[in-house]
Structure formats: C-alpha cells, structure tokens
Amino acid sequence: MGKVVLVTGVARQLGGRFVRRIQREPDVDRVIGVDALPPAHHLGGADFVRADIRQPAIAKVLGEYAVDTVVHMDIHGTPLAARGGSRTSVKETNVIGTMQLLGACQKSPSVSRLVVQSTTSVYGGAPRDPAIFDENTPPKSLPSGGFAKDAVEAEGYVRGFARRRPDVSVTVLRFAHILGSSVDSPLAGYFALPVLPTVLGYDPRLQFVHEDDAIEVLRLAAAEPRQGTLNAGTFNVAGDGVLLLSQCARRLGRPTLPLLLPAIRWGRSALRSVGATDFSPEQIRLLTHGRVVRTTLMRESLGFEPRYTTAETLAAFAQSRGAGLLPPAVLARTVDRFASALPRAGGAEPHEKPEEVRQHG
C-alpha cells in the first residue's frame, strides 16, 4: 500500500495544482482533497470530500481513509471569491480550522507526517527589524492582527501538536510572498493596481516565491527525506535575491503614488474602493519596512533549490497579469530623466541603486 495524502484548501488554484502534482509521485496511492466548497478546477484522480475543517467531522475523514500524510494549505490572507467570505470567516478557517485539524490528527493513529503552509509574515514588521530573519529570529513586534497574527496562532497550535505527537514528522514552510497566475493574495492584488500607493520616504526590500517552486517544495516536504536531507522542522522559503519596491514598480510598469503614512492609514477605505482588496495594517507595515529571510536551512537541510529567483518570479507574474499603464522601459527612462534633473547635494554624482541584490545564505 502506498501513501494516503490529505490536502486541505483544494478549492483554491494553488491547492488544486498541488493535488494534481502529488498524484504523480510513485509512492502515493491515494489523494484526498478537502474543502468547504467544491473546487471549480479539476483534481485529477483525487477524491474530493466536502468538509469544513472548522468542524469536528474532519476527524472522520482521516479515519475513514486511513490518512498517513496531511498537507495543510488552508491558511490564507484573503477570502476565496466563491465563498464570499469575510475577514471573520477567514480567521476562523485559519485559526479554528487549524486547531480542529490538528486535534483530529492527534487522535488519528495512522497520521505520521504533517506539512503546514505558513508565511514569513509571522516575523512581523518593525522599524528596528534585523536585515535578515532566520527561522529562530524572534520578531521585534508580534503581529497585532490580520493574516500574520492568524499564522502566528496557527504555528503555536502546530508546535503544541508536535510536542504531543513526537512520533509525527512535522514540517512548517514559511513562504515569502507567492506570486503566479493561480495565486490570490493581498500582495498580488496590490501589484495589480494601475498605480501603486507607497509610503513616502520608504523603499522596502521584498522577496517572492514562484508558484511552481511553492508546489515543488510542498511535494518535497510531504515525501520521505532523501539521503542527507531532513524535512522535519521550520523552513523559510524564498527565491534567491531581493528587490526594492521601487524596482518592482518599474518592472511591472506601474507608476507609484508616494503618500504620507497617516494619509495611507486614513485612506484605507478609499484605496479598497479602487481595487486594493486588503490594504490592511499588516500590508502597510510590509510596504514600510519590508522583510527579508535567510534560506540556508531550505537549501542545506531540506535540500530544495528554487528554480526561480525573486526577480524571475516577478517577471513571470508581470507577464501573466499583462502590461501596466506604462511599458517598463518607458517608465524607467522617465524616472531616470526626472532623477537626473534633480539638484545634487554638494555636486555629488547620483547614486544608482542596484537592480537586484543577491542574497547569500
């Protein structure tokens, strides 16, 4: 008998893609996709079970199918459009759903592996943050609300589960922002705006993960570890390199609108009305302070090397979403002309920002 894998959150495109991918593994015998709503996309040969992970009934699913591997992908920052959900329902799924799922896993003798899709947002965002976060770096300021706080609480439940079931291999993948044609996220919605509101005086550093790499690292974490690797523990996942928000805007062909921080806070409702679906305090902190993580463990312990860099991920995302208001080359020339026309302090030569900063380790 091969492995029986249960995947949550399959009504979303990324969850559906992972289900179709994991079925091709030679040691996987059966895949069960779980969600509160049936997916609009196909799941290949997987069994779909309509179940709400917030309800205790999820325990019956684990027992009925004798599931040995659980991949929890139902932790998200935005409601699924088909559900028409609110922030409250998303929080309930993220936190209460995770708690119920882990309670069911704890009681299931067949479960031997758990993989949880988390986020680097758990590190928060503060003015005195370190330049690079590793997996053991405590945040300077814990997230006070929103998706980041949900993820912090969910990870707390996962650590409790790991203590109670030391026989289960537990992997937490903290993803930087995943971008792709099948990904719905607050940052993807922000980048889709015709004009990008930014915080005046700040140019945060950002990292991205291509959706293909996200699928592959989830597959790797759900499998038996290869020789010389270890896939239990907590791992940061990000593409190589770092981009400044200003560089992202230029490559997307999006003009920026620098605003004072109080103006952005006061104008959140107006920004939502023009398409910023989740311009939350958490998103504002990201656009102010940015976030960069170290991926040494991902490469050396998990044995995963992303195919796409941060810059390549953004380029693929831009191609999938279409051109912005201005072609990137035209926008870049316009910005350069404007910068060259500005007076230079003390006659100094203008300082050219590097287009991409490579992250070492």
N, C-alpha and C positions, 0 to 999 in steps of 0.2 A: 504494500500500500504506500502511495506517495503522500506528500504533504497536503493538508487541507487548510487553505488560506482564507480568512475572512477579512474583507476590506470595508471600512466604513466610508461614508461620504461619496458614494459612487454616482449620485445624481449630478455632481459637478464633472466638468470635462476632464480635469486632471485625474480625478478618481477613476473615471471610466477608462482613460488611457492606461493607467497602471494595471487595472484589472485585465485588460486585453494583453498587456505585456507579460504579466506574471504567469499567464496560462501557458506561455511558450517554454517555461522552464521545465526541463526533463524530469525533475524530482517532484513536480507539483501535480497532484492527482485531481484536485477539485478546488474551485474558487467560488466563494460566496460573496456577492456584493450586497451591502446593506445600506438602506437609506429610508427616510420617512416618505419620500416621493419616488415614483418610478422614474428612471433616467430617460431623457429624450434621445440619447445616443445608445448604440448597441453595446453589449458587454461580451460579445463573442460567445463562447460556450459556457460562460459562468452562470451560476444560479443566482437569480435576484430574489432577495427576501425584503419585502416592505416592512420595515420595523423602525421604530423611533428609539434611538439609543438612550433617550432620557427615561425610558420606561423599563421596568424590571424584566420585561419579556425578552430582552436581548439575551438573557441567560439561557432561555430555552433554545435559542438558535445555536449557541455554542455547543450545548449538549446534544441537540438533535443531529448535528453534522459532525460531531467529534472534532472540532476545530483544534489544530495544534499551533497555528500561526495567526496572529491578529495584527493587521496593519491599520492603525487609526489615523484616517485622513480627514476626519470631520471636525477639524478645528480651524475656523476661518474668521476673517475680519469683516466680511460683508455677507448679507443675507443672499441666499440663492433667489434669483429673479422669479423662478417658477413657484417658490414658496410664498412670495410676497411678504416675507418676514420682517420683523422689526429688530432693532438692536437688542431688545429684551429676549426675543426668541433665539437670536444668535448666541447671546451669552449663556442661555440655558443649555443650548446644544454643546457649546464649548466646555462649560464647567460641569453642569449636572450630567450631561451626556457622558463626558469622560469618567465622572465618578461612578455612574451606573455601569458603564462598560468594564471598568477595572474591577468593580465588585463582582461582576459576572465572571471575569477572567480568574479572579481569586478563588472562586468556588469550583471552577472547572478543572478537573484533574488532567484533561487532555492538552490544555494550553501549555506550550513550552517556549514560545517566542512571542514577544510583543515589540512592535515598532510604532513610534509615535511621531507624527509630523508636527514639529513645533516651529518656532521662529526666533530669529535674533532680536526681535523686539523685546524679549524678556530682559535685555540689558538696559532698557530704558533709554533716556536721553537727557543729559545734564551738561551744563557749561564746562564742568571740570572732568568730564569723562576721559578715560585713557585713550591714547591714539588708536590702540588696537585692543579689542576684547579677546581673551581666550575663554575656554569653557569654564574655568574656575574663577574668573574675574567677577567680583561682586559689583552690582550696579551702584553708582553713586546716589541714584534716586530711583527707587522702585516705581514702576508704572502705577499711576493712581486710578486708572480707569481704562475702558475700551478693550480692544483686542489684546494688547500687550498684557494687561492685568489678567485677562482670561487665560492666556498662555502660562503666566506665572503660576496661577492657581492649578491649572491642569498638570503642569510639571510637578507641583507639590504632591498631587494625588499619585502621580506615576512613581515618585520616589518612595512614597508610603507603600505602594503595591510591591515595589522591588524588595523592600525590607520584609514584607510579609510572605512573599513567594520567592525566596532566593534561588529556587530551582528553575525559575523562568528567566531566559535571556532577554533583557530589556534594553532597547536602543531608542534614544531620543535624538532626532535630527533637527537641529536649529537652522532653518533655512534663512539666508538673506532673501531679499525680495525676489520672488519667482516671476519671470516675465515670459510671455508667449501668447500665441493666438488663442489658446484654450484656457487661459488663466484670467479669472476675475478677482481683482484685488484693489484696495484703495489707491496704491501707487500707480497701477495700470490705468485706473480711472483718471488720476491726476495727469499722467503723461498724455492722455487722450484729449485734454483740454486744448482749445485753439491757442490760448495764451496762458502761460504758467505763472500763477501768483507766487512770488518768492518773498522771503523775509529780507528786508533791506539791511545790507551790511553783512550778510552771511552767505557762504557758498559751501554747503555741506558736502562731505565725501560719502559716496554711495557704492554699494556692491549689489550685484544681481546674480541670479541663478537661472540658466535656461531651463525651460520646462522639460526638455529631453534629458538633461542632466538630473533634474529632480526625480524623474521616473526611474532612471538608472540607479541612483544612489538608494532609493527606496527598495528597489529589487535586490540590490546587494545586501542591504541591511536585513531583508527578510530571508535571505539564504543562509546556509551553513557557512561559517567563516572559512575563507581559503587559507592555505598554509601560510603562516607568517603574518596573518591579519587577525584582528579582533573586532567583531561588530557588536559588542555589548558596551554600553556607556552612552555618553552625551558627546555629540559631534557638531561643530559649526560646519555649515555647508555654504560655500560661496564660490563664484567664479574668480579666477585669478585677475588681479588688477583692481583699481579704484578709479571712479570718475567723479568729478565735481558736478554739482547740479547745473552749473552754467554750461559745462561741456555737454551734458545730456540734452539740454535745451537746444543747443546749436546743432547737435547731431539729429535731433528729432524735427528740426525746422520750426520750433515753437519759440515765438518771442516771449520774453519774461516781463512780468509786471512787479517790480520791487515795491513792497508795501511795508510800512512800519508794523512791528509786531502787534501793537494794540489794535491797529486797523484790521489786521487779519483776524484777530480774535473777535472783534466786534462784527466783522462782516462775514462770519461763517455761514449764516443762513443765505446771504446773497450769493456767496460762492457756490453753495449747493444748488441754487436755482439755475446757475449756468453750467452745471454738469459735474461739479466736484461732489461726488456722492458721499464721501466720508472725509471731509476736511476737519477731522477731529483734533483735540489737543495732542493726541499721540502723533498724528501726522504733522502737526505744526512743529513739534519737538524734533522730528526727523528732518524736516526742511530747515531747521535752525542749526542743529548740532551734528546731524548725520550719524553714521555708525559704520565702523569697520571691524571685522572679526578676523582672528587668526585661524587658519585652516590646516595647521600642521597635523593634528590628530586625524583629520579626514583623510589626509594623504598617507601618513605613515602607519596608523593603526587600522583604519577602516580599509585602506588600500584603494581609495577612489580618487581618480584624477579627472576633473571635469573636462569635457570636450570643448566647451565654450568659455571664453574669458568674459569678464564683465562687459567690456566694450563690444565684443561679438554678440553677446546676448541682447544688448540694447539695439544693435544694428538689425538683428533679426526681428526684434519687436517692432522697430520702426517700419521695416519692410512689410510686416503683417498688418499694420494699422494704417498704412497709407501716408502720403506726404502731409506735412504741416502747412501752415499758412504761407511760409516762405521755404523755398528749397534750401537745404542746409548750407550749400556753398554760398548762396546769395546772402543768407543770414550771417554767415561767418565773415564775409567781406564787409558787410555793413557794420558789424560790431568792430572789426579791426579799423575801419576808417574812422569810426566815432572815437575809438580809444586813442588813435594816433593824433586826433585833433585836440585832445585834452592837454592842458598845460602840464608840463613835467616839473615836479618839485626839484629845485636846485639843478635843473638841466639834466637830470638823470635819465638814462635810457629806460624805456618802458620794459617792465618785467613780463616776460612771456610765460604763461602757465603751461606746464606740461600737459599734453593731451591725455596722457594716461600714466598713472603711477603704478608701477608693478609692485605687487605685494609679495614679499619674501617670507614664507612660513607663516 
